[in-house]
Amino acid sequence: MRPVPSVYRSSGPTPPCERGPGAARRVRAGVRVLGLVALVFALVACSPGDEAPADEAPADVEPDETGPDAVEPDAPEEPTPGDDDAPADLGLDESEVPTEAPPTEELERRLPDGWSPVTVEDQQTGPFVIGAPDEAETWQVGASLEPLEAVAGETDWWRFWAPRLDPLEPGISNVRAMIVLPPGVGGAPDDDVVTLQVNVAPFDLDVEPDDAAAVAEVYETVFEQQGSEVRRAAPVAYDGPEVDEVAEVVHVLDPEVLDREVRQRFVPVPEVGALWSVQCDGPVGADVEEACDAALDAFRPPLT
C-alpha cells in the first residue's frame, strides 16, 4: 500500500510500523501534550527523521512466496492508548496545561467581513484560536461528527475523513480540530468544501524551532516522499508571540488519495517543545487563496 500523504496521515496515532524508537512512549504518554503528520490534515504523525523499518515476513515464509497458501505477516500491535484526561505529549502535567486563550480583539479587526475568531477549548493542549466564516462548522476531537456530515456528507473529503475521524480519542490524537466551510463558501465550488485543520505534536526535528526555512525544507522532503507535489515551501511572516516567522508548505495530494491542494503552516512553541500545524485545503483548481490566508493568519496556539 502506498503511504498516505502527510496531512492525511495525521488523522490518528502513527502506525506502529512507522514510529521511531521513542514514539510509542510518546503516544502512551498521551499526545500527553500534543501528539503530527499532516496530510490528510494533520501534522506529522511520524517525525521526518524516523525511518520506518522494512516489512518483514514471518521466519517460516520466504519473502517472495505468493499464492493462496502464503502466510500474511501479523499486523503490528497497536499501543495501549494513554489516559484521555492526560495532557497531550510534551511532558506537561495537568497543572501546566495553558488555560488562557490567545487574545482575539486584533484578529477580529483583521478578518474579512462575515468571519470571526474561533476559540477551541481543548483540555489537553489549552485553548487555541483560528479564523473561520460565521457559517462554518467547528469540530474538535471527541465530539460528534454529525455537524460535519451535515455540511460535507456528499463530498469525497467526507468519505475519506469520516472513518478516520470517528475513532479518534482526545488523549492520543494529533488532530485537535476540523473546521468545514459549507459548499460554495471560501472559494470552493457548490458541490465541495474548504476545510481547516489544527494538529499538534512534540517538536523533535533536527533543526532549530526558530529556523522556519529549515522546517519548510524538512516538510517539503516529507511531503514529496509521501507522493505530494510540493508547489511552495518557504518561511512566511508570523506576528504571534512565539516566533517571527513560520514554515509554510503548499502541496497537492496524490490524486489517488484525495484530489486536494493543501496550504500548511508549522508553528513551533519552543517554551513547551510543541509543533502546531494548521492547514487549509480545498479541491484542486478552486480559488481558495483569500480564505486560506485569512484562516492561517488568524491561528494562534495556547498562551504559555
N, C-alpha and C positions, 0 to 999 in steps of 0.2 A: 504494500500500500504506500502511495506517495505521502510524504509528510505534509500535514496541513500547514498552510502558511501561517506565519507568526500571529497576526491578530486573531485569526480564527482559532488559534490554539489555546489562547489564554482563557478559554471559557471554563476551565476547570483545573484540577490538580494536574501537574505534569505527569504524563505516563511514566511509570517506573523505569521503563527501558531507556528513557531519555534523561533521567536525573543524574546529576553528578553525585559524588560521594557524600556531600553534606545535605543534599536536597531532601532526602526522606526525613531527616531530622527536622528540617525547616517546616515541612508540611505537617508533621505530627505536632510540632511546637505551636502550630496554629496557623496560618497565614498569620502566626502569633503576632506579628504586626503587619503584615501585609504581604500577601503572598505573591509573574508576567510571562507569557509571550503573546503578545497581542496580535495576532492577526487572525483571527477572526475576532477580532475585537478583544483585544485584550492585550495584555502586555506580554512579557516573555516568560512563559512557563519554564522553559529551560534557560539557564544562563548561557549566553553565547559562548563562553569558554568551556562549557560542559560538553564533552563528546559522548554521544550515545554509543554504548557497546554494540558490536555487531550481533545480529540474531544468531543464536546457537541452536543447532538441532540436538535432540537427546542423544546420549552416548551410543545407544544401540541402533541409531539410524544414520545411514550415510547422508551427507549434506545434499547430494543430488538425487536422492531417492524420491520418486514421484509415483503417482498411481493410487488406486483405491485403497491399497493396504499400507500406504505411507502413514507414519505416525506424526501427528501435528505436535509441535512443541507446546508445552504448557504455557498458558498466558501468565505474564508476571503478576505476582500477588500485589494487590493494592495495599498501601499502608493504612494503618488504622487512623481514621480522622482524629484531629485534635479536639479539644474541648471547644464547643461552639461559643462558649462565653469568654474564651481567652482572646486577648487582643491579637491581631494578625502577625507574622514572624519578624519582628525587629528587635526582639529581646526586651520588650516593654512589659511590665506587669499592668494590671488594670488601673492602678493609681497613676500611671504615667501616660495613659492614652489621652491625647488632647481633647478638651471639652469645649474650647472656644472656637466658634465658626469664623472663617475669614470675613472681613467687612465687605458689604455689598453696595454701599452708597455710591462709590465711584463707578463700579461696574454698571449700576442701573443707568447712569448718565451716558455711558458709552455704548450700551447695547442698542440694536435697532428698535424702531417702534414695534410694539407687539411682542417684544422679548423681555424676559425677566431673569435675574439670577435665581438659580435653583439650589437651595441648600439641602444636601443629603445628610441626614443624621445617622452616621454609621458608628455603632457602639464599638466595633473592632478597631477602627482606624482613627476615629474622631471625625467631626463634620467637615465636609468639603463642598465647594461651590462650582457650578458650571452654568453657562448661559443657555437658554432654550426659548423657543416661541411659547407663548402662553397656552396654546392648544396642544402642545406636545405631552406625551405620556412618559412619566418617570417611573422606573422600576429599580429596586435595589435588591441585592442578593437575599434570598429567603422569603421574598414577598410573592404573592400570587402573580402568575403570568397573564391572567385574563385581560388586564388593561392593554398589554402589548398585543395580544392576539386580536383584540377588537380593532386595533389600528392597522396592524400589519399582517393579519391572518391569511391573506391571499397572495402573499409575496414569497419569492424564493428566499429572501432574507429570513423570514419567519420559519419557513420549512427547514432551513439549515439550523437556526438557533434554538428553536423550541426544545428539541430533545437534549440540547447541550446545557441550556439554562435551567431546565426543570430540576435536575438532581443536585444543583449547587447548594452548598451549605455555607453560612456566613463565616464559620471558623476556619475553612480551608480553601476558600475561593479567591483567586486573584481578581476576578471580575467583581467589582463593587456596585456598579450601577450601569443601567442602559436607559437612554432617552430616545424615544422614537417620535419623529416628526411625521404627521399624517401625510398620506399621498398628496402630491401637488404642493406641499409646503417646503420651503427651503431650497427650491430648485429641482426637486425630484419630479418625475412625470406623475400623471394622475393614477398610475397603477403601481407605484413603487414608493419607497420611503427613504428618507435620510435618517441615519441613526448616529447617536453619540454613545461612547463607551468610556468608562473610567475603570482603570485597573491599578494595582499596586503590588510591589514585590520588594524584597530586600535589595539594596544596591550592592551587587557583588561583581561588577565589571572591573576589568583590569585597566581602567582609566580613571582619572580624577573626576569627581562629580561635577565640578565647575568647568570642565573641558567639553563644551557642547559639540564642538567639531568632532572630537574623538568618539563621543557617544553616538553621533549621527553615523559615523563610519562603521562602528560596530554593528548597528542595526541595519544599515544598508547591506552589509555582508550577510547577516542573518536572514533577511527577507529574500535576498537573491537565492540563497541556498534552499529556501523553502518554496521556491517556484514563483515568487512575485516578480513583476517588472518594476524596478525602482526608477522613478522619474525625477526625484529630487531628494537629496539628503544633505542638510546644512543647518547651521545654527540660525535661530530666529530670536529677536529681542523678546525679553520677558521682564515685566515690571513687578513681579511678585517679590516677596521679601527674602526668598531663599537664594536665588542666583540671578545674574543679569541677563543670561541668555540660555536657551534650552535647545535640544536637538529636535528637528522636525524631519520626518521621512514620509514622502508621498510615494505610494506604490499601488500597483494594480494586482489584485489577487489572480492566482491561476484560475482561469475561467472554468476549468473542470471542477473547481471547488465552489466558487461563487464569483459571479461576474460583477465585481465592485471595485471602486477606487477608494483608497484609504489615505487620509492625512492623519498622521500620528505624531504626537509630541511626547517627549520624555522629560519629566520634571523631577529632578532629584531634590531630596530634603536631607542634606548631609548631617544635620543635627541628630536625626534619628536613624540614619542609614537606610532611608526609603527611596525607591524609584517609582514615581507615579507615571502612568501612561494615560493620556486622554486622546481619544481619536474620534474622527468624524468620517463617515463613509456614505457613499451613495452609488447608484448604478453608474457604470462606465458611460461617459458621454454626457451626463447630466451636469448642469451648471450650478454646482453647489459651493462655489468659492466663497461667496458672501456669507452664507450660513455657517460654513466651517470656520471662516475667520472669526465670526462673532462668538461661536461656541468655544473654540480653542483659546482665544484671547481672554475669555472670562474665567477659565478654570483656575481655581486656587485650592491647594491642598490644605489640610487642617493646620491651624496655627500651632507652632511648637513653643 
